[in-house]
Amino acid sequence: MSMRELVVLGTASQAPTRQRNHNGYVLRWDDEVILFDPGEGSQRQLLHTTVTATDLTRICVTHFHGDHCLGLPGTIQRLSLDRVAHPVAVHFPSGGAEYFARLRYATSFYETAELRVEPIEADGQRIALRCGTLEARRLRHPIETYGYRLVEPDGHRMLPEKLAAYGIAGPAVGELIRVGHLDLDGRRVTRAEVSVPRPGQRFAFVMDTGLCDGVYALAEHADLLVIESTFLESEAALAAEVGHLTAAQAARVATESGVRRLVLTHFSQRYPDPRRFHDEARAHFDGDLIIAEDLTTVQLPPRRVASAG
């Protein structure tokens, strides 16, 4: 049975706190299990979830500031310790290749796991997955940074009552989906006559950045948007200076982009009360709003249902 959910490992920016670990997020999406931005302690945080290193199929790093990548050495070594049998792809900004090499071989270990190193070379680069397309978009931060989004292709939802009316059942349904039509008793039945569009689901991951075109490109029509909100609006000038977002900015992006479920994270240690992020964001976004907490799980919202007409 397919599963689509976000497992939050950590939500702190720059420095961890007693309540918040450094960044770390796992996306379960059918047969893909993607670890995003493993900060310090990510390997240990995994132990408190149902995700194991053996489950991981892919690692995505947005940039090489420590709170987004210092968990890489332990995670990579754990893949070999557990003798993970399948290859694990790793994506990161190509300009940080030297940092990745240092982190990968930070200490001596016996390497058995197969890492497929696939750097992001350009804005808009796409990686084909069995479940859809992983796309990277350039963000605005002091060092080379990319956000990611996973897009499932649009499909069709078959209507049982219409299939039954034409007497279509069994293998013929699969053929109709695959070919787009069936010829029955001298009449052609098209897929459109017995189905409605099924919009593909979208997940977006936006970390350290100021407002830019890449933020909106990633967030566009996302079913689940995970986005940094390091600061509150009272520190908007500081946020702009250091290449970060406020909760209000992230919420406005979500509203303008048609986001269904918004997850705010990457909070500065200067704010001990997470309710302030909720209150600020709620003034600009009236959809499903979640203030991320360590070791919580967020489900993708139910698939959009198209009208049968």
N, C-alpha and C positions, 0 to 999 in steps of 0.2 A: 504494500500500500504506500502510495507516495506521501511524502511529508514536506511541508514548506513552512519553515519557522526560523526565527532568529534567536540564537542563544547568546545572551550578553555575559561576557566574561569580566569586563571592567569598563568603567565610565569616567575615570579621572583624566584630566589633561595635565601634561607636564610633570606634576608630582602626585603620587598616590596619597590618599588620606586613610584614616582608620576605617572609614566606611566604603571607600572606593579604591579599587585596584586600577592599575594602569589599563589603558585601552585593550580591547580584545573582543572579537565578535565572530560567531560561527553561523553561517547560513546553511541550513539544510534545505535542499531543493531537489526533490526526487533522488536521483543517484549521485548528485553532487553534494559534497560537504566542504564548504569553502571557509577557511579561516582568514579573517580580515584583520590587519594591523595588530599582530601580537606584541603587546608591550610586556614589560617585566611581569613575571608571575603568571603568564597565560597558561603555561603548562600545569601549574598547580591548580589554577581556577578550573581547568578542564576536569580535574578529579572530582569537583563538586557538581558536575553535570552528567548527563547520560552520553556525552560525546567523548570519544577516545581518539588518541592520535592515529590509531589504525583506521578510523573512519574517514580521516581527511583525504580529500582528492585534489585539493588546490589551495594555495596560499596567495593572497593578494595584499600587497603593501602599497599604501598611498604615497609615502615619502619616508625619508630616512632621518627623521627626528626620533630621538630615543624612545619617547612614550608610544611610538607606533611600530617599533621594530626590535627593541632589545629582548623580546621574547623569542626571536628567531633562533638563536643558537640552541637553546634548550629544546625547542619544538623540533628542529631539524634532527638533533641527536636522538630525540625520542623516537622518531620514525625508524631510525636504524636499530635502536635498542629493542624496539618491538618487532623488528624485521617485517615492516609493512611490505606486503607482496606486490602491491600495485604502484605504478608510477604516480608521483605527486608533482603537479605543475606549480611553478612559482612565478608570479608576475610582480614587477616593480618598475619604477622609472629607470630607464636605461642609463641616465646620467649618474645614477647611484650604484652602478655595477661594482665599483670598488668597495663600497660599503657593504654590499651584499656578500661579496667574496670574503671580506673580513669576518662578518657575522657567521657565515656558513662554517668557516673553519676557525672559529674563535679559540677552540681548544682541541687537543688531540682526542680522537674517538675513532672507533672502527665503523666505517661507513658501509652499510649494506643496502640502504634504501636508494631507490632511483628517483632523483630530483630532475624534473624537466624544467630547465631555466629558460623562461620565455619573457624577456623584458618588454616593457611598453616603450615603443620607439617614437610614437607620434600621437597627437590628439586625434581621437576618433578611431583608434585601432580597435579592431573587433576580433574576438576569438570564438570560433564555432564550438558549441557544446552540444551534447545530445539533447539537452533540454531547452536549448535556445541559443542566444548570443550574448556573450559577455563583452561589454564595450567600455573603453577607458576614455575619459575626457579630462583635459588639462584644467587645473584649478589655479587660483592665484594665491601663492604663498611665497615666502622668501626663498625656498628651495623648490626644485622640480617636484611637482605633486600632481597626482591623478586621482580622480574619483572613478567609481565603477558602477555600472548598472547591468542587470541581467534581464533580458527581454525574451519572453516566450512568444513564438509566432502565434498569430491569430489562427483560430481553427473553426470548427463547426460543432454544434450540439445537435445530434440527431433527435428527431421527434418521433417517439415510438408509435403514436396514434397515426401519424402520416405514413410511416413505414408499413404499418399493418394494413392501412387502406389500400396500398399498392401490392400487398402480399410479399413484401421484401423482408427476408429474415436470414439468419445464419451467415454463411460466408459472403452472400450477396451484399450484405451491409458493408463489410470491409471493402469489397470491390467498388461499391458506390462512393465510399469515402475517398478511396485511393484514385480512382479514375475520374470521378466527378459526374458520372452518369451511368445509367443502366438501360438496356433495350429490352422491354418486356412486351411480348405479344404485339409487336409492331409499333409500340409507343416508347419514346425515350423519356425516362424519368431522370431529372437532374438532381444533383445534390441540394441545390437551393430550394427545391420543391419540398424536401422532407427534412430540412434542418434550419437552424437559425445561426447567425454568426456567434462565435465564442471568442471574445477578446482574450488575447494572451495576457498573462500576468507580468508585472514589472516590479523589480526591486532595485532601489538605488542606495548607494553608500557614498556619502559626501563628508569628508573630513577636512582638516585644516585649510581654510580658504577665506578670502574676502569675497564679496559679491562679484560674480563674473558670468559670462555666457555659459561656461561649463557647468556651473551650479544648476542653472535652469534647464540645460540640455539633459542633465542626469535626472532631475526631479520630474520631468514632464510625464504626467499621467501615471506616476508611480503608485502602485497599490500599497507599497511599504517604503517609506523614505526614512533612512537612518542618517541623521545630519548633526554636525557639531553645532553646539550653542555655548561656546566657551564663556561668553560674557553676557551680562545684562545690558539693556539699552543705556543705562547710566554710564557705562564704559565704552560707548560706541566709538569714540575717537581712538581709544586705545586698541579696540578690536580692529579697526581699519588700519592702524599703524603696523600691527604685527600680523595681519593676514588671517583674521578670524571672523566669525559671525556672532551676532547676538541672538538671543532667543526670539526677539521680535522679528529680526531679519529672516531667520530660518522659518518662522511661522508664515511670514508674508510670501516667501518663496513657495511654500507648500500650497497656500491658497491660490496664488497666481498660476501654479503648475498643475492644479487639479489633483493633488495628492489625496489619497483616501485615508491612510494611517500614517501618522507622523511620530517618529521616535527621536526625541532630543537627547543628546549625550555629549561627552567630552567637556565636563564642567570644570571650571577653574576652582582651585582649592579655596579661593577667597569667599566662596558662597557656601556656607554650611547648610542652608535651608533650600532644598530642591523645589519647594512650593513656589518660590519666587520665579523660577523658570516657567512653571506651569501657568501662573497668573499672567506673566508677560506674554507668553505665546498665545494663550486663550483669547486675548484681546484682538488677535489678528488671524486666528484659525479656528473655525467652528467644527472641524472634522474630528476624527478619532485621534486623540493626543495622548502620548505616553512619555513620561519622564523616566528615562532608563535607570534601572538600578542593577547593581552587580548580581549575577547568577539568576536573572529572570529570563523567561522565555516569552517571545512575542510571536504570535501566529500571523501569517499573512491573512488579510481579510478574505472572506468568501469571494469566490470568483464573481465578477460582474455577470449579471444575467441579461442576455439580450431578449428582446420581445419576440414572440413567435408571430406577431403581425395579425 
